[in-house]
Amino acid sequence: MGYVSESFWHDAVNKATTDLFTFGYKHVVKPDLVFSRPPDQAHDDMLAFCRMAGQLPPLLWLERAMLDYTDPVLETTVMGVDFANPFGLSAGLDKNCEMAAVLDHAGFGFETVGSTTSRPCAGNAKPWFHRLPEYDSMMVHVGLANIGSDQVIDRAEQAWTHADGMQVSVSIARTNDDQVGDLDEGIEDYCVSMRRAAGRTAMVEVNVSCPNTTAGEPFTASPENLDRLFDALDRIDRPQPTLVKMPLNKPWEEFRDLVAVLAEHNVQGLTIANLNKDRTGLQIPDGWEGGLSGGPCTAASTALVARTRREFGDRFAIAGVGGVFTPRQAYERIRAGADLVMFISALMYRGPQQITVLKRGLARLLKRDGFAHVADAVGVDL
Ligand SMILES: Cc1cc2nc3c(=O)[nH]c(=O)nc-3n(C[C@H](O)[C@H](O)[C@H](O)COP(=O)(O)O)c2cc1C
C-alpha cells in the first residue's frame, strides 16, 4: 500500500478523523470518561478497552484506516532497526503487553512493553497515580507491578512477530519485592530477564532508574555498580540492540560518568529520561509519593539529550522521552539529538490520536525545513 501522505483522499480522511478524535477526546472522552474517574481506575479501564479492542479485527482495521499516517520522511533506521516513524510508547503504560495490537494499528513506530521483572511483582500500595492537570503531569508510584518477564516476553515476542509495522521493545527492571537481596542478587535478577529476552524482541531497554522501589537505584548510585551490572549483561549473547533508561535528576558530572561506563559495554542506545523527582516550584500535596511525568520533564529532558549528544557524539542512539506533547516539542527533541521520541502523558492528556498529530506535524516541520528524512534533523541544533 502507498503512503498516506501521497494519497489525496486518504490524507484528507486521516486529517479529518484525527481532528475529530482530538475534539472528541478534549470535550467528551477526557472530561466524561477519563478524568471523571480516579486515575487508577481510568488506567485499568483503558487497559480493559485495549484488551477488548485488540480482539476485534474490524475495529482494528477501522483504527488503522482512520488514524495511521505514513510518510517516507518519517521512516528511519536506528541501531540497525527499521522504524516506520520515530515515535514510540515509553515503558510503563503497557507493562504486561496488552496494548500491542491497538498501538500497532494506530501507527506507532514502536512500543516498549514493561518494565517487567524476573519475578511477578505486585508493585506498591495503591494509589499508583495522581493527576496534576495544571502541569500536564501524572505523579507515578507503581513500583514495577507486572506479571513477570517470563510471560511478558512471551507476549512481546508474539506481538512483535504479528505486528504489521510496529517494532516491540521490552524494558527489564529489577524485581521490587521482599526477596530483594544484595547487589549480586540484583544483577542476577536483570540477567534472568535478559536471557529470556535475547533474540525475542526488536530491542531491550534496561531500566536502572525506577524511582519507586524499596531497593532504590543502586546501579546509578556509582559507576562501579553500573559497570558490574553490564559486565554480567555483556556475557549474555543477544542479537538485538540494548538501550539503558537513564535518570533525569543526576548532576551532569555523575550522569556523564555513568554514560562513560556504558560506552565501554554492549549498549547501543540511551533512553533519556525517566520520571522527574524534582518538585521545585510545583504545588504538590505532601503525602503524594512518586515521580513526575509530562510537563515537568520537558525542558530538563531536552537539555539532557542535547548535552549527552554533544559529549558522546554518535556513540549512542538516543531515545528522547519526557513531556513531549506537540509536534514542535518532538521536533525540538530530535534537533537536540534524539533519534527516537517516546511518550505516555501525551496520550492521557491529549488522547490516543496524538500519535497521528505528532506524526503529521513532525512531517510538516521536516519538509518545511528541507529535510528529506527525519534522521537528517537529528542534532542539527547542536
Ligand atoms: C503510568 C506510568 C508508568 C510508568 N512506568 C515506567 C516503567 O515501568 N518503567 C520505566 O522505565 N518508566 C516508566 N514510566 C516513565 C515513562 O516511561 C517516561 O519516562 C515518563 O513518563 C516521561 O514521559 P512522558 O512525559 O511522555 O509521560 C512510567 C510513566 C508513567 C506515566
The ligand as an ORCA input file, in Angstrom:
! r2SCAN-3c Opt
* xyz 0 1
  C       1.880      5.347     34.169
  C       3.357      5.396     34.023
  C       4.105      4.270     34.354
  C       5.491      4.269     34.163
  N       6.209      3.136     34.417
  C       7.504      3.061     33.988
  C       8.195      1.820     33.989
  O       7.673      0.785     34.378
  N       9.468      1.813     33.528
  C      10.107      2.933     33.047
  O      11.270      2.872     32.625
  N       9.460      4.131     33.050
  C       8.179      4.212     33.474
  N       7.498      5.399     33.402
  C       8.205      6.596     32.890
  C       7.925      6.797     31.412
  O       8.419      5.740     30.622
  C       8.505      8.124     30.911
  O       9.900      8.083     31.099
  C       7.917      9.325     31.656
  O       6.542      9.160     31.865
  C       8.113     10.618     30.880
  O       7.398     10.578     29.652
  P       6.004     11.366     29.444
  O       6.220     12.760     29.930
  O       5.736     11.301     27.980
  O       4.973     10.642     30.224
  C       6.132      5.445     33.663
  C       5.365      6.581     33.405
  C       4.005      6.575     33.573
  C       3.218      7.824     33.248
*
